[in-house]
Structures are given as structure tokens and as C-alpha cells.
């Protein structure tokens, strides 16, 4: 029994000695050489993209749950008396300008006056949701006060949540990659070829960042400030001068139309007279010269 215990203890001591030698050999082995600058840059790119995709995906999911980004487009049509169209549109422009560019901006407006009794106009506005809601709540009473009416009203919603979250995640990823490449240029200068390649990559990333910032700003502007289109058209008066203008135009152009008709008859007669003379001459030759000879040549019937 003692021999068995001694044998077991000796085997354990040998195994411990072997493990210690292995550990010492591992610790004394030379360390790995640092990667080349180009390889380091590629490794940094891969790591940063992987980390950002993971963190960006989680952030996007949380942001999507927390908030939705909806862009609204409103349109409204007003039918007003002709003399109320321009003052009404100007009042809307003044209200927008008074709110300030941070709240409301007029993007386009036009006015066409076809006659004293007919005109049309249009106004395009980009404003915050609160300003547009206030405008839409008061526009119907405004039309009634001007003895007009609202003829159409439409609201369209577009969900930009996915586009904004995706663009924001890509922007953050590119900014993180930009910082790591700049740090890599400062810490690992490398040779001239590697420096130039790294700088070209950095320039490309800077351009991508600027493009993503512009796209994200445009998307957020569409969410923060909705579009509003207002159209104005004339409300016709059945006893107005414009309603009787076709009859007045007909009487005014009576003699002109009569003279035009007589001129057309004379022109047609002048053009057809030579043909009438030619047809008459041919008919006279046929009846006087040709047809009597044909009748004489016919045999008598017994």
C-alpha cells in the first residue's frame, strides 16, 4: 500500500514539473511582430464596422420603438370671390413671414389674373406641425368670412423612420471609422505608399460623412417642417359681367362674322367659276355634236 502511494505521488510530481516547464517555455517565447500599417488599418476597419453594426443595430431598434418619424404633406383648395383672392393669399404670406423662418417658410407663390372676373393663385409653405394645425383650423372660417368656401382638403403621411435610423447608424459608423483611421495615421506612419492609401481612404470616408449628414438633415427637415399647398380659384357670379361677356362678344363681332362669311362665298365662287365654264362647254359639245350622231347611227327597229 505504501508503494502504491509513493508511485502515485511520484507521477504527480512529474506531471507538475512538465506543466511548469511548458509554462516557462511559453513565457520565454518571443512576442509576435506587430502587423504592418496596411494590415492594421484593415483590421481596424473590420473591427470598427463589426462593432458599429452591432451597436447601431441595437440603438436603431431602441430608437424605432421609442419614436417614429412621419413627414406630412397637406393640400387645401379655396374658392373665393375674385377680389378676395389676392388679399387672402397675401394675408397667409404675412402670417408665415411673421412666424419667422424657424417656424414657417414660403417656398413658392404665384397669382394669375385672366380678366376682371377671373383669377387664380397658389401658395406653397413649409412650416412646423403646430403652425399648420393652427392654419388648417382657422382657414374654413376665413373662407366663409370672405364669402367663399373650401373645395378640397387632403393630408398625406410618409413614414421616414427606417430611412432616418439607417442613415443615422451609417453616419455614426463612418465617424467612428474616421477617428480610428486618423489615430492609425498618427500612431503608425508606415511607408509612403501606405500613407497615401490610408489618406485616400480617409478622404473617401470624409465625403461619405458629408453626404450622410446632408441626407439626414433633409430627412429630419421633412419631419420637423411639413409641406402645405394652398390653391385659390375664382367663385363665379352668375350675373356678373363675365357671365354675359359671351353674348356681348357675339354682338360685337356680328358684322365681322357676316363679312367673313360673304368673303368666303365670293372666294368659293371665284375658285369654282372656271370649272363651271369648262363643265358647261363639255356638256354643250356632248348634246349638240356627239349625241345626235349616236342617235342617227342606231338601226331602225322593224
DRENNUTOR-666421 format. One record per residue (C-alpha): residue in one letter; residue number from 1; x, y, z. Coordinates in Angstrom, 2 decimals, padded with zeros to 5 digits, always signed. Layout:
BEGIN
{paro "A" NUM {X Y Z}}
...
//
This chain:
BEGIN
{paro "X" 1 {+000.00 +000.00 +000.00}}
{paro "X" 2 {+002.87 +002.39 +000.80}}
{paro "X" 3 {+004.48 +001.55 -002.52}}
{paro "X" 4 {+001.26 +002.42 -004.31}}
{paro "X" 5 {+001.06 +005.81 -002.55}}
{paro "X" 6 {+004.69 +006.56 -003.35}}
{paro "X" 7 {+004.13 +005.71 -007.03}}
{paro "X" 8 {+001.13 +007.98 -007.23}}
{paro "X" 9 {+002.96 +010.88 -005.60}}
{paro "X" 10 {+005.92 +010.48 -007.95}}
{paro "X" 11 {+003.70 +010.55 -011.03}}
{paro "X" 12 {+002.00 +013.70 -009.78}}
{paro "X" 13 {+005.35 +015.42 -009.22}}
{paro "X" 14 {+006.49 +014.54 -012.75}}
{paro "X" 15 {+003.32 +015.97 -014.28}}
{paro "X" 16 {+003.63 +019.22 -012.32}}
{paro "X" 17 {+007.21 +019.60 -013.41}}
{paro "X" 18 {+006.25 +019.08 -017.04}}
{paro "X" 19 {+003.48 +021.69 -016.83}}
{paro "X" 20 {+005.83 +024.19 -015.22}}
{paro "X" 21 {+008.40 +023.67 -017.94}}
{paro "X" 22 {+005.74 +024.16 -020.57}}
{paro "X" 23 {+004.60 +027.41 -018.94}}
{paro "X" 24 {+008.12 +028.68 -018.72}}
{paro "X" 25 {+008.80 +027.82 -022.36}}
{paro "X" 26 {+005.64 +029.68 -023.39}}
{paro "X" 27 {+006.54 +032.73 -021.35}}
{paro "X" 28 {+010.05 +032.83 -022.74}}
{paro "X" 29 {+008.93 +032.58 -026.38}}
{paro "X" 30 {+009.42 +035.76 -028.42}}
{paro "X" 31 {+006.34 +038.01 -028.84}}
{paro "X" 32 {+004.59 +038.30 -032.21}}
{paro "X" 33 {+005.68 +041.10 -034.52}}
{paro "X" 34 {+003.22 +043.97 -034.82}}
{paro "X" 35 {+001.19 +043.99 -038.03}}
{paro "X" 36 {+002.06 +046.24 -040.91}}
{paro "X" 37 {+000.27 +049.60 -041.08}}
{paro "X" 38 {-001.89 +048.49 -044.02}}
{paro "X" 39 {-002.90 +045.28 -042.26}}
{paro "X" 40 {-003.59 +047.24 -039.08}}
{paro "X" 41 {-005.81 +049.64 -040.97}}
{paro "X" 42 {-007.80 +046.77 -042.48}}
{paro "X" 43 {-008.12 +045.14 -039.08}}
{paro "X" 44 {-009.31 +048.44 -037.59}}
{paro "X" 45 {-011.85 +048.82 -040.40}}
{paro "X" 46 {-013.21 +045.32 -039.89}}
{paro "X" 47 {-013.40 +045.65 -036.11}}
{paro "X" 48 {-015.00 +049.10 -036.22}}
{paro "X" 49 {-017.58 +048.08 -038.80}}
{paro "X" 50 {-018.47 +044.95 -036.82}}
{paro "X" 51 {-018.74 +046.82 -033.53}}
{paro "X" 52 {-020.72 +049.67 -035.07}}
{paro "X" 53 {-023.11 +047.32 -036.85}}
{paro "X" 54 {-023.83 +045.57 -033.58}}
{paro "X" 55 {-024.21 +048.74 -031.52}}
{paro "X" 56 {-026.01 +050.56 -034.32}}
{paro "X" 57 {-028.48 +047.73 -034.74}}
{paro "X" 58 {-029.32 +047.74 -031.07}}
{paro "X" 59 {-029.62 +051.54 -031.00}}
{paro "X" 60 {-031.77 +051.56 -034.11}}
{paro "X" 61 {-034.14 +049.02 -032.63}}
{paro "X" 62 {-034.46 +051.02 -029.44}}
{paro "X" 63 {-034.95 +054.29 -031.31}}
{paro "X" 64 {-037.55 +052.74 -033.62}}
{paro "X" 65 {-039.52 +051.60 -030.61}}
{paro "X" 66 {-039.16 +054.97 -028.89}}
{paro "X" 67 {-040.09 +057.31 -031.77}}
{paro "X" 68 {-041.48 +057.32 -035.28}}
{paro "X" 69 {-040.54 +059.88 -037.91}}
{paro "X" 70 {-043.54 +060.86 -040.05}}
{paro "X" 71 {-043.49 +063.50 -042.80}}
{paro "X" 72 {-046.84 +065.15 -043.59}}
{paro "X" 73 {-047.96 +066.84 -046.82}}
{paro "X" 74 {-051.13 +068.95 -046.65}}
{paro "X" 75 {-053.10 +070.49 -049.50}}
{paro "X" 76 {-056.21 +072.67 -049.39}}
{paro "X" 77 {-058.26 +074.40 -052.07}}
{paro "X" 78 {-060.25 +077.63 -051.62}}
{paro "X" 79 {-062.90 +079.10 -053.92}}
{paro "X" 80 {-063.20 +082.84 -053.30}}
{paro "X" 81 {-064.62 +085.94 -054.98}}
{paro "X" 82 {-062.16 +087.34 -057.46}}
{paro "X" 83 {-061.46 +090.43 -055.38}}
{paro "X" 84 {-060.70 +088.36 -052.27}}
{paro "X" 85 {-058.10 +086.04 -053.79}}
{paro "X" 86 {-055.06 +088.31 -053.67}}
{paro "X" 87 {-055.77 +089.77 -050.18}}
{paro "X" 88 {-056.34 +086.30 -048.74}}
{paro "X" 89 {-053.13 +084.89 -050.18}}
{paro "X" 90 {-051.17 +087.95 -049.03}}
{paro "X" 91 {-052.58 +087.53 -045.52}}
{paro "X" 92 {-051.36 +083.92 -045.47}}
{paro "X" 93 {-047.90 +085.02 -046.65}}
{paro "X" 94 {-047.73 +087.73 -043.99}}
{paro "X" 95 {-048.72 +085.26 -041.26}}
{paro "X" 96 {-045.98 +082.87 -042.36}}
{paro "X" 97 {-043.33 +085.60 -042.51}}
{paro "X" 98 {-044.40 +086.90 -039.11}}
{paro "X" 99 {-043.85 +083.45 -037.56}}
{paro "X" 100 {-040.19 +083.52 -038.64}}
{paro "X" 101 {-038.05 +081.19 -040.79}}
{paro "X" 102 {-037.60 +078.73 -037.93}}
{paro "X" 103 {-041.38 +078.14 -037.88}}
{paro "X" 104 {-042.66 +078.90 -041.40}}
{paro "X" 105 {-041.06 +079.50 -044.81}}
{paro "X" 106 {-042.79 +080.43 -048.08}}
{paro "X" 107 {-041.24 +078.30 -050.82}}
{paro "X" 108 {-043.37 +079.41 -053.79}}
{paro "X" 109 {-046.32 +081.66 -054.65}}
{paro "X" 110 {-047.94 +082.91 -057.85}}
{paro "X" 111 {-051.03 +084.86 -058.99}}
{paro "X" 112 {-052.63 +084.92 -062.45}}
{paro "X" 113 {-055.34 +087.46 -063.35}}
{paro "X" 114 {-057.10 +086.31 -066.52}}
{paro "X" 115 {-059.73 +089.07 -066.53}}
{paro "X" 116 {-061.60 +091.37 -064.19}}
{paro "X" 117 {-063.84 +088.47 -063.17}}
{paro "X" 118 {-061.41 +085.55 -063.09}}
{paro "X" 119 {-058.04 +084.87 -061.47}}
{paro "X" 120 {-056.20 +082.05 -059.71}}
{paro "X" 121 {-053.30 +081.74 -057.28}}
{paro "X" 122 {-051.25 +079.17 -055.37}}
{paro "X" 123 {-049.06 +079.21 -052.27}}
{paro "X" 124 {-046.54 +076.60 -051.07}}
{paro "X" 125 {-045.37 +076.69 -047.46}}
{paro "X" 126 {-043.05 +074.61 -045.27}}
{paro "X" 127 {-043.90 +075.01 -041.58}}
{paro "X" 128 {-043.94 +073.24 -038.25}}
{paro "X" 129 {-046.76 +070.89 -037.40}}
{paro "X" 130 {-048.22 +073.24 -034.77}}
{paro "X" 131 {-048.35 +076.21 -037.16}}
{paro "X" 132 {-050.02 +074.18 -039.90}}
{paro "X" 133 {-052.59 +072.76 -037.47}}
{paro "X" 134 {-053.47 +076.30 -036.38}}
{paro "X" 135 {-053.73 +077.40 -040.02}}
{paro "X" 136 {-055.98 +074.50 -041.01}}
{paro "X" 137 {-058.23 +075.06 -038.00}}
{paro "X" 138 {-058.93 +078.68 -038.99}}
{paro "X" 139 {-058.93 +078.54 -042.78}}
{paro "X" 140 {-062.57 +077.41 -043.11}}
{paro "X" 141 {-063.90 +080.32 -041.07}}
{paro "X" 142 {-061.62 +082.62 -043.05}}
{paro "X" 143 {-063.13 +081.39 -046.32}}
{paro "X" 144 {-066.66 +081.90 -045.02}}
{paro "X" 145 {-065.80 +085.44 -043.90}}
{paro "X" 146 {-064.61 +086.19 -047.46}}
{paro "X" 147 {-067.89 +084.72 -048.86}}
{paro "X" 148 {-066.02 +081.73 -050.22}}
{paro "X" 149 {-065.71 +078.03 -049.48}}
{paro "X" 150 {-063.25 +075.17 -049.06}}
{paro "X" 151 {-063.48 +072.87 -052.07}}
{paro "X" 152 {-060.87 +070.22 -051.18}}
{paro "X" 153 {-058.64 +069.17 -048.30}}
{paro "X" 154 {-056.05 +066.39 -048.29}}
{paro "X" 155 {-053.32 +065.12 -045.92}}
{paro "X" 156 {-050.67 +062.55 -046.89}}
{paro "X" 157 {-048.29 +060.89 -044.41}}
{paro "X" 158 {-044.95 +059.26 -045.26}}
{paro "X" 159 {-043.07 +057.12 -042.72}}
{paro "X" 160 {-039.36 +058.03 -042.73}}
{paro "X" 161 {-038.43 +056.10 -039.58}}
{paro "X" 162 {-036.39 +053.40 -041.31}}
{paro "X" 163 {-034.59 +055.87 -043.57}}
{paro "X" 164 {-033.62 +058.21 -040.72}}
{paro "X" 165 {-032.48 +055.46 -038.34}}
{paro "X" 166 {-030.49 +053.69 -041.05}}
{paro "X" 167 {-028.83 +056.91 -042.21}}
{paro "X" 168 {-028.00 +057.91 -038.63}}
{paro "X" 169 {-026.45 +054.49 -037.91}}
{paro "X" 170 {-024.32 +054.65 -041.06}}
{paro "X" 171 {-023.20 +058.17 -040.15}}
{paro "X" 172 {-022.12 +057.12 -036.65}}
{paro "X" 173 {-020.26 +054.14 -038.08}}
{paro "X" 174 {-018.37 +056.31 -040.55}}
{paro "X" 175 {-017.49 +058.88 -037.87}}
{paro "X" 176 {-016.11 +056.13 -035.63}}
{paro "X" 177 {-014.11 +054.69 -038.52}}
{paro "X" 178 {-012.82 +058.17 -039.36}}
{paro "X" 179 {-011.46 +058.62 -035.82}}
{paro "X" 180 {-009.74 +055.25 -035.84}}
{paro "X" 181 {-008.08 +055.87 -039.18}}
{paro "X" 182 {-006.87 +059.28 -038.03}}
{paro "X" 183 {-005.42 +057.67 -034.89}}
{paro "X" 184 {-003.83 +055.00 -037.04}}
{paro "X" 185 {-002.16 +057.68 -039.19}}
{paro "X" 186 {-000.80 +059.36 -036.07}}
{paro "X" 187 {+000.46 +056.18 -034.36}}
{paro "X" 188 {+001.62 +054.10 -037.34}}
{paro "X" 189 {+003.17 +056.32 -040.02}}
{paro "X" 190 {+004.39 +053.44 -042.25}}
{paro "X" 191 {+005.92 +053.97 -045.67}}
{paro "X" 192 {+004.81 +056.49 -048.28}}
{paro "X" 193 {+002.57 +054.09 -050.22}}
{paro "X" 194 {+000.69 +053.00 -047.13}}
{paro "X" 195 {+000.28 +056.62 -046.01}}
{paro "X" 196 {-001.17 +057.65 -049.37}}
{paro "X" 197 {-003.57 +054.70 -049.42}}
{paro "X" 198 {-004.71 +055.46 -045.88}}
{paro "X" 199 {-005.21 +059.15 -046.69}}
{paro "X" 200 {-007.27 +058.28 -049.77}}
{paro "X" 201 {-009.45 +056.04 -047.64}}
{paro "X" 202 {-009.81 +058.83 -045.10}}
{paro "X" 203 {-010.83 +061.29 -047.84}}
{paro "X" 204 {-013.44 +058.83 -049.09}}
{paro "X" 205 {-014.86 +058.42 -045.59}}
{paro "X" 206 {-014.98 +062.21 -045.12}}
{paro "X" 207 {-017.01 +062.54 -048.33}}
{paro "X" 208 {-019.34 +059.77 -047.21}}
{paro "X" 209 {-019.82 +061.51 -043.86}}
{paro "X" 210 {-020.72 +064.82 -045.53}}
{paro "X" 211 {-023.20 +063.09 -047.84}}
{paro "X" 212 {-024.85 +061.23 -044.95}}
{paro "X" 213 {-025.09 +064.43 -042.91}}
{paro "X" 214 {-026.85 +066.21 -045.79}}
{paro "X" 215 {-029.25 +063.32 -046.33}}
{paro "X" 216 {-030.05 +063.06 -042.62}}
{paro "X" 217 {-030.61 +066.82 -042.35}}
{paro "X" 218 {-033.02 +066.76 -045.32}}
{paro "X" 219 {-034.97 +063.83 -043.85}}
{paro "X" 220 {-035.24 +065.47 -040.44}}
{paro "X" 221 {-036.36 +068.74 -042.06}}
{paro "X" 222 {-039.20 +066.90 -043.78}}
{paro "X" 223 {-040.29 +065.55 -040.40}}
{paro "X" 224 {-039.86 +068.77 -038.42}}
{paro "X" 225 {-041.48 +071.06 -041.03}}
{paro "X" 226 {-044.40 +069.73 -043.05}}
{paro "X" 227 {-045.42 +070.91 -046.53}}
{paro "X" 228 {-048.60 +072.87 -047.15}}
{paro "X" 229 {-050.06 +073.75 -050.56}}
{paro "X" 230 {-052.94 +076.24 -050.83}}
{paro "X" 231 {-054.74 +076.86 -054.12}}
{paro "X" 232 {-057.12 +079.74 -054.77}}
{paro "X" 233 {-059.68 +079.85 -057.59}}
{paro "X" 234 {-062.45 +082.21 -058.60}}
{paro "X" 235 {-066.00 +081.83 -057.38}}
{paro "X" 236 {-068.14 +082.82 -060.34}}
{paro "X" 237 {-071.10 +085.21 -060.01}}
{paro "X" 238 {-073.94 +084.18 -062.38}}
{paro "X" 239 {-074.98 +087.81 -063.04}}
{paro "X" 240 {-071.53 +089.27 -063.33}}
{paro "X" 241 {-070.13 +090.95 -066.39}}
{paro "X" 242 {-068.07 +087.87 -067.09}}
{paro "X" 243 {-071.17 +085.69 -067.31}}
{paro "X" 244 {-072.66 +087.99 -070.04}}
{paro "X" 245 {-069.42 +088.51 -071.89}}
{paro "X" 246 {-070.01 +085.69 -074.46}}
{paro "X" 247 {-073.26 +087.37 -075.57}}
{paro "X" 248 {-071.59 +090.76 -075.83}}
{paro "X" 249 {-068.74 +089.26 -077.81}}
{paro "X" 250 {-071.23 +087.69 -080.23}}
{paro "X" 251 {-072.98 +091.03 -080.90}}
{paro "X" 252 {-069.69 +092.85 -081.14}}
{paro "X" 253 {-068.37 +090.51 -083.79}}
{paro "X" 254 {-071.62 +090.25 -085.80}}
{paro "X" 255 {-070.52 +092.40 -088.75}}
{paro "X" 256 {-067.09 +090.87 -088.74}}
{paro "X" 257 {-068.53 +087.37 -088.94}}
{paro "X" 258 {-071.02 +088.46 -091.67}}
{paro "X" 259 {-068.32 +089.99 -093.81}}
{paro "X" 260 {-066.16 +086.91 -093.30}}
{paro "X" 261 {-068.98 +084.67 -094.48}}
{paro "X" 262 {-069.64 +086.83 -097.62}}
{paro "X" 263 {-065.93 +086.86 -098.37}}
{paro "X" 264 {-065.85 +083.08 -098.12}}
{paro "X" 265 {-068.78 +082.75 -100.59}}
{paro "X" 266 {-067.14 +085.11 -103.09}}
{paro "X" 267 {-063.87 +083.26 -102.80}}
{paro "X" 268 {-065.58 +079.90 -103.37}}
{paro "X" 269 {-067.45 +081.29 -106.42}}
{paro "X" 270 {-064.26 +082.74 -107.88}}
{paro "X" 271 {-062.47 +079.44 -107.45}}
{paro "X" 272 {-065.33 +077.35 -108.90}}
{paro "X" 273 {-066.30 +079.60 -111.84}}
{paro "X" 274 {-063.64 +078.28 -114.30}}
{paro "X" 275 {-064.63 +074.73 -113.55}}
{paro "X" 276 {-068.30 +075.55 -114.14}}
{paro "X" 277 {-067.47 +077.07 -117.52}}
{paro "X" 278 {-065.41 +074.03 -118.54}}
{paro "X" 279 {-068.15 +071.61 -117.49}}
{paro "X" 280 {-070.77 +073.66 -119.41}}
{paro "X" 281 {-068.66 +073.63 -122.59}}
{paro "X" 282 {-068.19 +069.86 -122.44}}
{paro "X" 283 {-071.89 +069.33 -121.84}}
{paro "X" 284 {-072.78 +071.54 -124.87}}
{paro "X" 285 {-070.40 +069.57 -127.13}}
{paro "X" 286 {-071.91 +066.32 -125.97}}
{paro "X" 287 {-075.52 +067.38 -126.54}}
{paro "X" 288 {-075.03 +069.27 -129.83}}
{paro "X" 289 {-072.37 +067.29 -131.63}}
{paro "X" 290 {-071.85 +063.82 -130.24}}
{paro "X" 291 {-075.23 +062.66 -129.04}}
{paro "X" 292 {-077.17 +063.43 -132.30}}
{paro "X" 293 {-074.67 +061.36 -134.32}}
{paro "X" 294 {-075.03 +058.44 -131.97}}
{paro "X" 295 {-078.80 +058.54 -132.36}}
{paro "X" 296 {-078.59 +058.58 -136.19}}
{paro "X" 297 {-076.32 +055.55 -136.24}}
{paro "X" 298 {-078.77 +053.37 -134.29}}
{paro "X" 299 {-080.62 +050.87 -136.61}}
{paro "X" 300 {-084.34 +051.28 -137.02}}
{paro "X" 301 {-086.42 +048.66 -135.22}}
{paro "X" 302 {-088.91 +046.83 -137.54}}
//
